[in-house]
């Protein structure tokens, strides 16, 4: 049996350059399959909520690709929860998605993260696609979708 001629490096916490290389290579592969215009260039999007004094009180990080906005993380400072920060973030995210012709918003979240679950609780168009219990134990991982 022939040995595998390839060596694979594992890098925990890769550099920005490494992440950019992976993103670019995945994009090039997909562009060859379905066309560069269809897939569009992947872009990271950051939404930062600030108080009147300029203090950062919440945020959301997403990736935009193929008319889908993937929410990667979202948070609101506990001192500012229930003060409208989540509503402001949601409005800006939806406005951005509309301007960029997004068709879907997708998110994966653990049930204990208030920010993304807030979206599911306050928007009747958000659909819970499924969940994985004990992932890892005792937590539940939830998959969310919203048609835009």
N, C-alpha and C positions, 0 to 999 in steps of 0.2 A: 504494500500500500504506500503510495507516494505521500510525503509529508506536505503540509500546507506551506506554500512559499511566502505567505503574507504574515506580517506582524501587526498587531493592533495595539495602539497606545490608548490607555484610559486616562482621561484628564478630568478630575473633579474641579469645578469652578474654572472653566476654560476662559481664555482671554476674549475680549471683544472681537479681535481679529479671527480667532477660531470660530466663534459663533457666526460671524459674517461669512466665513468660508463655507460653513455647513449650510447656511441659509441660501447662499448664492448657488451652491452645487445642487441643492434640492430644487431650487427654482429653475435652473438650467435643464435639469432632467425633466421636470414637469412641462416646461416650455417646449421641449422637443416633442413631448407626447401630445399636447393639446394646443400649443401655440402660445407665443409670448403675449399676444394681445388678450387672449382669453384668461390667462392666469394672472397677468399684471405683476408688477414688482412688489414683493412683500415689504410692508412698512410697519414699523413700530409706532404706536401712538400713545402719548402720555397726556393724561388729564389731571391737573393739579388744582385743588380747591383751596382758596386762601380766605382768611377772615379779612374784615375791613382794615385791620392793622398790618396785614401782610403775612400773618402766621399761616403756615401750611397746616390745614385741618383735615384733608382727605385727598384721595387720589385713586386713579384707575390706570392700569397699563393694559394695552391691547395690541393685537397684531391684525393688520388689515391685509387680506389676500383673497383673490377670486370672489370679490363682492361679499365676503364674509368677515365680520369683525369678531375676533376671538378675544374674549376678556381673559387676561392672564392673571391679574390680581386687582383687588379693589379693597379700599379701607377708608374708615372715617375715625378720626381721633375720638375715643370714648367720651371726652368732655363735650364734643360737638354733636354727638348722635341725637337724633330727634330734633335737630335745629334747622333742617332744610339742606344740609350738605349733600346728602344722598340724592335728594330731588334735583339739586343743581347739577350734580355729576351725571345723573340719568338724562336730564334734558340736553346737556352738552354732548353726551355720547350719541344719543339718538339724532341730534342735529348733524353731527359729524357723519354718522352712518348715512343719513339721507343725502347729504352733499356729495358723498362718495359712492352713491348708487349701491349701497350694500343691500343684500337680500336677506341675510340672516345675521343674528347675533348668537354666538355660542359661548358657553362658559362651563367650566368644571370647578366645583367647590366642595369643600368639606362642610357638613351641616353646621359646624360651630362657627364658621365665618359669617358674621352678620352682614357684611356689605353686599356680597353677591346674593345671599339668600333674601336680603331686603328686596332685591329686584323681583324675585319670584313671588314674594308676598304682596308687593304693591302694584304689580303689572299683570292684569288678567290674561295678557297675550303671551306671557312667558310659560313655556311648557316644560315640565320636568320629564326628560326623556327616559331616565332610569337612574338607578343608584347601585352602588356596590357596598354592601354592609361589611363591616369588619375589614376595612381597607385602609390602613392596618387596624387591627382590633384595638379599641372598641368603636372606631370612627366610621362614619358613612360618607362615601364620596358620591356627589350628586352631579348629574349632567343636565344642563339647561339649554333651551333653544327658544329663540323668538324670531318669528317671521317679521321682516320690516316692510 
